[in-house]
Amino acid sequence: MTETRRSEVLRASEIGNYVYCARGWWLSRALGYPSAHKDKMILGEEEHRSHGRAVVFYHRLERLGYLMIALGVLVGLLALSWWLATSLLR
């Protein structure tokens, strides 16, 4: 993304920065001053990535649970059909 294109895009985090401190947002956005809280920002990004991985893991785990339920129902139906077939043949 070119620098002029980047300046046209306003991210949600930038809106939060602006609401928190409009002057700080302007200093960073217009003049390019780095944040004094860079270490905390890096830590926050790492925490967000870690949380995102956990969410993806739990969504996959949930899908696996649904698959296991579906397989259990299928096995139950097969067992019921086998039982009915054998009991009707007697």
N, C-alpha and C positions, 0 to 999 in steps of 0.2 A: 504494500500500500504506500503510495507516495505521501510525502509530508503534507501537501495541500489537501489530499484526500483525507488524511488522518485528522486534520483540523476540522473537517466537516462532520466527523462522526463524534457524537456525544454519548458516552457510555453511562450506564446507570450508576456506576461507582463515582463517576464525575459529578453527577447530580447530588449524590450524597456528600461529596466533598464540598460542593458549592453551598449546600444547605448548612453544613457544619461551619464553614468559613469561606465566605465569598472572596475575600481578599487573598487567602491562601490558594484557592482554586485559580484565581486570575494570575497570581505570581507563577504558579506551576504551568498553567496552560498558555498564557500569553508570553511570559518572559523566560520560561524554561527552567526556573529555579527548582532544584530537587527538594523533595520533602525532607524535613528534619526527622521524620519517623520512619525512615527507610527500613530499619531492622524490624520494626513491628509490622510493617506492611509485608515484608518477605515472610515473616512468621505466619501472618494471616493468610497469605496465599498458600503456604504449605498446609495449614489447617484446612482450608477449603478443599484442596486436592485430596487430602486424607479423608475428609468427610464424603466427598464425591465418590471415592473408591468404595467406602463402606456402604453407601446407598446403592451403588451398582451391585455389590455383593449380595445385599439383602433382597434386591429385586430378583436376582437370579435364584436365590434360595427360595423365594416365594414361588417362582415359576416351577422350581423342582418339586415343591410341596404339592402344587396343583397337579403336576404330572403324576406324582405318587398316588394322589387321591383317585385320579382317573384310572390308573392301572389297577388300583384296589377294586374299584367299581367293576372294571372289566373282568377281573379274575372272579369276583363274586357272581357276576352274571354267567360266566362260563361254568362255574361250579353249580349254580342253580339249574342251568340248562342240562348239564350232565346228570344231575340228580333226578330231574324230571324225566329225562330220556330213559334212565335205568329203572326208575320206579314204574313207568308206564309199560315197560316190556315185561314185567313180572306177571 
